[in-house]
């Protein structure tokens, strides 16, 4: 089995989707791929009816979350699940006490 055909400019289209019929380049063209995705997705409006705002939101990059931001969100979810900050702190104290009560591991 041979590897798939890819050009050096994989991910960029210099012809803006205007490929001749039967071209190998048409298979990897990102412009045509987007058009195929819009045509097959029933939940998405067609290209003629798509609003400018929806086009802009599709091209915006996803928000990058740093590890610190992830930890803060995780802790906020834990506090909410525990029923408040005081209950969360009590659970953490109990967890630490339980760890300290464990016998040391034989190593």
Buried (B, 14 or more C-beta within 10 A) or exposed (E): EEEEEEEEEEEEBEEEEEBEEEEEBBEBBEBBBEEEEBEEEEEBEEEEEEEEEEEEEEEEEEEEEEEEEEEEEEEEEEBEEBEEEEEBEEBEEEEEEEEEEEEEEEE
